[in-house]
Amino acid sequence: MVLCLDEKPQVQALERTAPALPTRPGSPERQTFDYVRHGTTTLFAALEVATRRVTDACTERHRHQEFLAFLKRVAATYPRRQLHVVVDNYATHKHPAVRAWLQHHRRVRMHFTPTSGSWLNLVEAFFSILTRQALRRGSFPTVADLIAAIQRFIDAWNDRCTPFTWTKDPDTVIAKATDPRRRKTQTTSVTEH
């Protein structure tokens, strides 16, 4: 089983100071740029590559302790299965406590994306879709409201999930991932069905 795992830290619960103005003929929906910030949450997500199903958790912080707790939750979600977990090179993913846990749980193997290659991790595409479809235009008066909106989106996502389809052939993706001149400006090349 291949899982792409990462965290989206500092997701802000922003409440707009005025309600959005609805769409009218010749005028798109509008909203104020003023907001009140009510706090943040960190979203941990593991995307199953074969199906696009997401396992998630929202936490107050994103230290190695929270990462390890989430990794344990993911391992428990897929009992008795060999897990290949794709992550970026963030320090918490390589913390000694995480490495020690992995030594005792050999069925879970970590695979790190190349430096500046986090676009290869498909959970980043999921984070982009979540931001565009559920968070960017939202108004959240509390962190609990923000977390509830995230959970509603993920529940609906999991009800209709299908695999991502790469729009570029594997040789092109590998060439871009291994060419140091091209890594800095990459975007994920997948489509959603």
C-alpha positions in Angstrom: 0.0 0.0 0.0 1.4 3.4 -1.0 0.4 6.4 1.0 1.4 10.1 0.4 1.5 11.8 3.8 2.2 15.4 4.8 0.9 18.2 7.0 -0.7 21.5 6.1 0.3 23.7 9.1 -1.2 27.0 10.2 -4.6 26.6 8.5 -6.3 29.8 9.7 -9.8 30.2 11.0 -10.6 33.5 9.3 -14.0 35.1 9.8 -15.0 37.7 7.3 -16.2 41.0 8.8 -19.1 41.3 6.3 -21.2 38.6 4.5 -20.4 37.8 0.9 -22.3 39.7 -1.7 -24.1 37.2 -4.0 -23.6 36.8 -7.7 -25.7 39.2 -9.9 -25.9 39.6 -13.6 -22.6 41.0 -14.8 -21.1 40.9 -11.3 -19.3 37.9 -9.6 -19.7 37.0 -6.0 -17.8 39.4 -3.8 -16.4 39.3 -0.3 -14.6 41.7 2.0 -10.9 41.3 2.4 -11.2 42.3 6.1 -11.2 39.4 8.5 -10.8 38.5 12.2 -8.3 35.7 12.9 -9.5 33.1 15.4 -6.6 30.7 15.5 -5.1 27.9 13.5 -5.0 24.1 13.1 -2.6 21.8 11.5 -4.1 19.2 9.1 -2.2 15.9 8.8 -3.4 13.9 5.8 -2.4 10.5 4.2 -3.7 10.0 0.7 -3.9 6.4 -0.5 -2.5 6.5 -4.0 -4.6 3.6 -5.4 -7.9 5.1 -4.5 -7.3 8.7 -3.3 -8.9 7.9 0.0 -7.7 10.3 2.8 -7.0 9.6 6.4 -6.8 12.8 8.4 -6.3 14.5 11.8 -6.3 18.1 12.9 -4.0 19.1 15.7 -2.9 22.3 17.4 0.7 21.9 16.5 2.9 20.2 14.0 5.9 18.8 15.9 7.4 15.4 15.7 5.0 14.2 18.5 1.9 15.0 16.4 3.5 13.6 13.3 4.4 10.3 15.1 0.9 10.1 16.6 -0.6 10.5 13.1 1.8 7.9 11.6 0.7 5.4 14.3 -3.0 6.2 13.4 -2.3 5.6 9.7 -0.5 2.3 10.5 -3.5 1.2 12.6 -5.9 2.1 9.8 -4.0 -0.4 7.5 -3.3 -3.4 9.9 -1.1 -6.2 8.7 -0.2 -4.5 5.4 3.1 -3.4 4.1 3.0 0.5 4.0 5.2 2.6 1.8 4.8 6.2 3.0 5.9 9.1 0.8 6.9 12.2 2.7 9.0 15.3 2.1 12.2 16.1 3.9 10.7 18.1 6.8 12.8 17.6 9.9 9.9 16.1 12.0 9.7 13.2 9.5 13.3 12.3 10.3 13.2 12.9 14.1 15.0 10.3 16.2 11.7 9.3 17.9 10.1 8.7 14.5 13.1 6.7 13.3 13.1 4.6 16.5 9.4 3.9 16.0 10.0 2.8 12.4 12.8 0.5 13.6 10.2 -1.4 15.6 7.5 -1.3 12.9 9.3 -2.6 9.8 6.1 -2.9 7.8 6.1 0.9 7.6 8.7 2.2 5.2 9.3 5.9 4.6 10.3 7.2 1.1 11.5 10.8 0.9 10.9 13.1 -2.1 14.0 14.8 -3.5 14.8 18.2 -2.1 12.5 20.8 -3.8 10.5 17.9 -5.2 7.6 17.9 -2.7 5.3 18.4 -5.8 5.8 14.6 -6.4 3.8 13.9 -3.2 0.2 13.6 -4.3 -1.2 14.7 -1.0 0.0 18.2 -2.0 -2.5 18.1 -4.9 -5.2 17.2 -2.4 -4.2 20.1 -0.2 -4.5 22.4 -3.2 -8.0 21.1 -4.0 -9.1 21.4 -0.4 -7.9 25.0 -0.2 -9.7 26.0 -3.4 -12.9 24.2 -2.8 -13.5 24.4 1.0 -11.2 27.0 2.7 -10.3 30.0 0.6 -13.7 31.6 0.4 -14.9 30.3 3.8 -15.6 32.3 6.9 -14.9 30.4 10.1 -15.8 32.1 13.5 -13.9 29.4 15.5 -11.2 26.8 14.9 -13.9 24.1 15.6 -15.9 25.5 12.7 -12.8 25.3 10.5 -12.1 21.7 11.5 -15.7 20.8 10.9 -15.5 22.3 7.4 -12.3 20.3 6.7 -13.9 17.1 8.0 -17.1 17.6 5.8 -14.9 18.1 2.8 -12.8 15.0 3.5 -15.9 12.9 4.2 -17.4 13.9 0.9 -14.0 13.4 -0.9 -13.8 9.9 0.5 -17.3 9.1 -0.6 -16.5 9.8 -4.3 -12.7 9.2 -4.4 -11.0 7.9 -7.6 -7.3 7.7 -8.4 -5.5 10.7 -9.7 -4.4 10.4 -13.3 -0.9 11.7 -14.2 -1.1 13.8 -17.3 2.6 13.4 -18.1 4.3 10.2 -19.0 6.6 8.7 -16.3 9.8 9.4 -18.2 9.0 13.2 -18.3 8.1 13.2 -14.6 11.3 11.4 -13.6 13.4 13.6 -15.9 12.0 16.7 -14.2 12.4 15.3 -10.7 16.1 14.4 -11.3 17.1 17.5 -13.2 18.3 20.1 -10.7 17.7 23.0 -13.1 14.0 22.2 -13.3 13.1 21.3 -9.7 12.5 24.8 -8.3 9.4 25.6 -10.4 7.6 22.3 -10.6 3.8 21.9 -10.1 2.0 18.6 -9.6 0.9 17.3 -13.0 -2.3 15.4 -12.2 -5.9 15.7 -13.1 -9.0 15.1 -10.9 -11.9 13.2 -12.3 
